[in-house]
Amino acid sequence: MIVKLNSTEYVDSLLHLENLCFDSEAWNKRALKELFESTLAHVFAYIEKEMVVGYLSFFAIADEMQIATVAVHPDFRRKGIASSLIESAEVCAKQNGCTIGELEVNVNNHKAVALYQKMGYKAVGVRKNFYPKDKTFGSKDGYTMIKQL
């Protein structure tokens, strides 16, 4: 079940997902709480058996949906959760006047790149040194990907 989160009730669950999925690049608790203080931020969670197994956050700025995070628990990947979260976020973004979806993804995160391409996003550029060099992907470069909503 996908729910739009409007309070910090699930921040500890989001933090747990961040640490599982992003290791040294994970957002900290303060940053997650700040999402709920921003009038531009939107947070969706995928809840299964009372457990948050995935979440997505985005910012609606002018006519643009800027996806900040998509995270799915490793035990629940490849089940369509990320796709469902993106679809829900896009519906919300359109309702908030967004006409473009935009995100950044590490050029070596091939699974995420494939997911975004499947969802209609296209790479339009590379941001050099966008990410800190990490052990998972070995690259600091990120694709900028966009989609007309």
C-alpha positions as CSV (number, residue, x, y, z in Angstrom):
1,M,0.0,0.0,0.0
2,I,1.3,3.4,-0.9
3,V,0.7,6.3,1.4
4,K,1.6,10.0,1.2
5,L,3.4,10.8,4.4
6,N,2.6,14.2,6.0
7,S,4.3,13.9,9.4
8,T,7.5,12.6,10.9
9,E,5.8,9.5,12.2
10,Y,7.8,7.2,10.0
11,V,11.2,9.1,10.1
12,D,13.0,6.2,11.9
13,S,11.8,3.8,9.2
14,L,12.9,6.1,6.5
15,L,16.3,6.5,8.2
16,H,16.6,2.7,8.4
17,L,16.0,2.4,4.6
18,E,18.4,5.2,3.9
19,N,21.2,3.4,5.8
20,L,20.4,0.1,4.1
21,C,20.3,1.5,0.6
22,F,22.8,4.3,0.6
23,D,25.4,3.5,3.2
24,S,27.7,6.5,3.5
25,E,25.5,8.7,1.3
26,A,22.4,8.2,3.5
27,W,20.4,11.2,4.6
28,N,20.5,11.7,8.3
29,K,17.5,12.0,10.6
30,R,17.6,15.7,10.7
31,A,17.5,15.9,6.9
32,L,14.6,13.5,6.7
33,K,12.7,15.6,9.3
34,E,13.3,18.7,7.3
35,L,11.5,17.1,4.3
36,F,8.3,17.4,6.4
37,E,9.0,21.1,7.2
38,S,9.3,22.0,3.5
39,T,6.1,23.1,1.6
40,L,7.8,22.0,-1.6
41,A,8.6,18.4,-0.5
42,H,6.4,15.3,-0.9
43,V,7.1,11.9,0.6
44,F,5.5,8.6,-0.4
45,A,6.0,5.3,1.4
46,Y,5.3,1.8,0.4
47,I,4.0,-0.1,3.5
48,E,3.7,-3.8,3.7
49,K,2.7,-5.6,6.9
50,E,3.0,-2.4,8.8
51,M,6.6,-2.0,7.7
52,V,8.0,0.8,5.4
53,V,9.7,-1.2,2.6
54,G,10.2,1.7,0.2
55,Y,10.0,5.4,-0.1
56,L,10.3,8.3,-2.5
57,S,10.8,11.9,-1.9
58,F,10.5,14.8,-4.4
59,F,10.3,18.5,-4.5
60,A,7.8,20.4,-6.6
61,I,9.5,23.5,-7.7
62,A,7.7,25.7,-10.3
63,D,6.8,23.2,-13.1
64,E,9.4,20.6,-12.1
65,M,9.3,17.5,-10.0
66,Q,12.8,17.0,-8.7
67,I,13.1,13.4,-7.4
68,A,15.4,13.4,-4.4
69,T,15.3,9.8,-3.2
70,V,14.0,6.4,-4.3
71,A,14.8,3.7,-1.8
72,V,13.5,0.1,-1.5
73,H,14.5,-2.4,1.1
74,P,16.9,-5.0,-0.5
75,D,14.6,-7.9,0.5
76,F,11.7,-6.3,-1.4
77,R,13.4,-5.2,-4.7
78,R,12.3,-6.4,-8.1
79,K,8.7,-6.4,-7.1
80,G,7.5,-3.2,-8.7
81,I,7.7,-1.1,-5.6
82,A,9.9,1.6,-7.0
83,S,7.8,1.8,-10.2
84,S,4.7,2.2,-8.1
85,L,6.2,4.9,-6.0
86,I,7.4,6.8,-9.0
87,E,3.9,6.5,-10.6
88,S,2.2,7.9,-7.4
89,A,4.7,10.7,-7.2
90,E,4.1,11.7,-10.8
91,V,0.4,11.8,-10.3
92,C,0.9,14.1,-7.3
93,A,3.4,16.2,-9.1
94,K,1.0,16.8,-12.0
95,Q,-1.7,17.8,-9.5
96,N,0.8,20.3,-8.2
97,G,1.4,21.8,-11.7
98,C,4.6,20.0,-12.6
99,T,5.1,19.2,-16.3
100,I,8.7,17.8,-16.1
101,G,10.2,15.1,-13.9
102,E,14.0,15.3,-13.2
103,L,16.5,13.3,-11.2
104,E,20.1,12.4,-10.9
105,V,21.5,8.9,-10.7
106,N,25.0,7.5,-10.6
107,V,26.1,6.5,-14.1
108,N,27.2,3.1,-12.8
109,N,23.9,2.4,-11.0
110,H,22.8,0.3,-13.9
111,K,19.7,-1.1,-12.2
112,A,18.4,2.3,-11.3
113,V,19.2,3.7,-14.7
114,A,17.2,0.8,-16.3
115,L,14.3,1.5,-14.0
116,Y,14.2,5.2,-14.8
117,Q,14.4,4.4,-18.5
118,K,11.6,1.9,-18.2
119,M,9.5,4.7,-16.6
120,G,10.2,7.0,-19.5
121,Y,13.1,9.1,-18.2
122,K,15.9,9.9,-20.6
123,A,19.5,10.9,-19.8
124,V,20.1,14.4,-21.0
125,G,23.5,15.1,-19.5
126,V,26.2,14.0,-17.2
127,R,27.2,15.9,-14.0
128,K,30.9,15.4,-13.4
129,N,31.9,14.7,-9.8
130,F,28.2,14.9,-8.7
131,Y,28.6,12.2,-6.1
132,P,31.3,11.4,-3.6
133,K,33.3,8.4,-4.9
134,D,31.9,5.4,-3.3
135,K,32.7,1.7,-3.0
136,T,29.4,0.6,-4.6
137,F,29.5,2.3,-7.9
138,G,33.1,3.5,-8.2
139,S,32.0,6.7,-10.0
140,K,31.4,10.2,-9.0
141,D,29.5,11.1,-12.2
142,G,25.7,11.3,-12.3
143,Y,23.2,11.3,-15.2
144,T,20.6,14.0,-15.3
145,M,17.4,12.3,-16.5
146,I,14.2,14.0,-17.4
147,K,10.7,13.0,-18.5
148,Q,7.7,15.1,-19.7
149,L,4.9,14.3,-17.3
